[in-house]
């Protein structure tokens, strides 16, 4: 299953908090099944795309960063997998 995860840095983060966040990321590395990771150039956060069959592992990973960021995780489909159901719905 694909997941699109948008994250936003919490506004109260200090430079020291940001260093702790980067240290945690350095220890953990990429999210389970991560395909891509992009950051917004305004410094407010980013988006990851991951593919895995165990949402609990993704949840566990996210919990490690919850004090630094807010998350919005959305299951997604590749467009090739979505066209069939869309066309069936359209009749």
C-alpha positions in Angstrom: 0.0 0.0 0.0 1.2 3.5 -0.8 1.2 6.3 1.8 1.7 10.0 1.2 2.8 11.6 4.4 2.8 15.4 4.7 4.6 16.7 7.7 4.8 20.2 9.2 7.4 21.3 11.7 5.9 22.5 15.0 6.2 26.3 15.3 7.9 26.3 18.8 11.0 24.4 17.6 14.3 26.0 18.7 17.6 25.5 16.9 18.5 23.0 19.6 15.2 21.1 19.0 16.0 21.1 15.3 19.4 19.6 16.0 17.7 16.9 18.2 15.3 16.2 15.3 18.1 15.8 12.9 20.0 13.5 15.3 16.9 11.3 15.6 16.5 11.2 11.9 20.2 10.3 11.5 19.7 7.4 13.9 16.5 6.1 12.3 17.1 6.8 8.6 14.4 6.7 6.0 10.8 5.8 6.8 9.9 2.1 6.2 9.4 1.5 2.5 10.3 5.1 1.6 10.2 5.8 -2.1 10.8 9.6 -2.0 11.3 12.4 0.5 10.9 16.0 -0.4 11.2 19.1 1.8 9.4 22.4 1.3 11.9 25.2 0.5 10.1 27.5 3.0 11.4 25.3 5.8 8.0 24.4 7.1 8.1 20.7 6.5 7.9 18.2 3.6 6.3 15.1 2.1 7.3 11.5 1.9 5.9 8.7 -0.2 6.3 5.2 1.1 5.1 1.7 0.1 4.6 -1.0 2.7 2.1 -3.5 3.9 2.4 -2.7 7.6 0.9 0.6 8.6 1.9 -0.1 12.2 5.6 0.2 11.3 5.0 3.6 9.7 3.0 4.7 12.7 5.9 3.5 15.0 8.3 5.5 12.9 6.2 8.7 13.0 5.7 8.5 16.8 9.5 9.0 17.2 9.1 12.4 15.6 5.8 13.5 17.1 7.3 16.0 19.5 8.8 17.9 16.5 6.3 17.6 13.7 2.6 17.2 12.9 1.7 14.5 10.4 -1.0 13.9 7.8 -0.8 10.3 6.5 -3.0 9.4 3.5 -3.2 6.0 1.8 -2.9 6.5 -2.0 -3.2 4.6 -5.3 -1.1 4.9 -8.4 -3.2 6.4 -11.2 -2.9 3.2 -13.2 -4.6 1.4 -10.3 -7.3 4.1 -9.9 -8.4 4.4 -13.5 -10.4 1.2 -13.5 -12.5 2.0 -10.4 -13.0 5.6 -11.7 -14.2 4.4 -15.1 -16.5 1.8 -13.4 -18.0 4.5 -11.2 -18.5 6.8 -14.2 -20.4 4.0 -16.0 
